[in-house]
Amino acid sequence: MKGVIDKIIGEIALVEFDCCSMISLPLSYLPAIVKEGDVITKVDGQYIIDRQETKWLNDAVQKCYQTKALRGRI
């Protein structure tokens, strides 16, 4: 199961899984370098950052913003 770090508040990360469910996870469960927007997945009982999915997601969001900006919607 993959999730996206939606927000980090203090020592808690809010993670969106499956586009619908939000889960609060202690930062101690996650890699020390995790940041908002990172895609994480659980492997062998530990959460890891999926760098490839994070890059793909960031690129997709940037394309969306660029398209909207060109249409004058931002």
C-alpha positions in Angstrom: 0.0 0.0 0.0 1.3 3.4 -1.0 0.6 6.7 0.7 1.5 10.4 0.3 2.7 12.5 3.1 0.1 15.2 3.1 1.2 17.3 6.1 3.7 17.1 8.9 2.6 18.6 12.2 5.1 18.5 15.0 6.0 14.8 15.4 3.1 13.5 13.4 2.7 12.9 9.6 -0.7 12.9 8.0 -0.6 10.3 5.3 -3.2 9.8 2.6 -3.7 6.2 1.5 -5.8 5.1 -1.5 -7.0 8.7 -2.3 -9.6 8.5 0.5 -8.2 7.6 3.9 -6.0 9.8 6.1 -3.8 8.1 8.8 -1.7 9.8 11.4 1.7 8.3 11.8 4.4 9.2 14.3 7.5 10.6 12.5 9.5 8.0 14.3 7.9 5.3 12.1 9.1 7.0 8.9 12.6 7.7 7.4 14.3 10.7 9.0 14.4 12.6 5.7 10.7 12.3 4.9 8.9 15.5 3.8 5.5 16.6 2.6 4.7 15.3 -0.9 6.8 12.1 -0.5 5.3 8.8 -1.5 5.9 6.1 1.0 5.3 2.4 1.0 5.6 -0.3 3.6 8.2 -3.0 2.9 9.0 -5.7 5.4 7.3 -3.8 8.2 9.1 -0.6 7.6 8.1 2.5 5.7 10.4 3.6 2.9 10.3 6.6 0.5 9.4 5.6 -3.1 11.6 8.1 -4.9 10.4 7.1 -8.4 6.7 7.5 -7.4 7.5 10.8 -5.6 9.2 12.2 -8.7 6.3 11.0 -11.0 3.7 12.6 -8.7 5.6 15.9 -8.4 6.0 16.0 -12.2 2.3 15.4 -12.7 1.3 18.1 -10.3 3.7 20.6 -11.9 2.2 19.8 -15.4 -1.2 20.4 -14.0 -0.3 23.8 -12.5 1.5 24.8 -15.7 -1.6 23.9 -17.8 -3.9 25.8 -15.5 -1.5 28.8 -15.4 -1.4 28.9 -19.2 -5.3 28.9 -19.2 -5.3 31.7 -16.6 -6.9 29.7 -13.9 -4.2 30.3 -11.3 
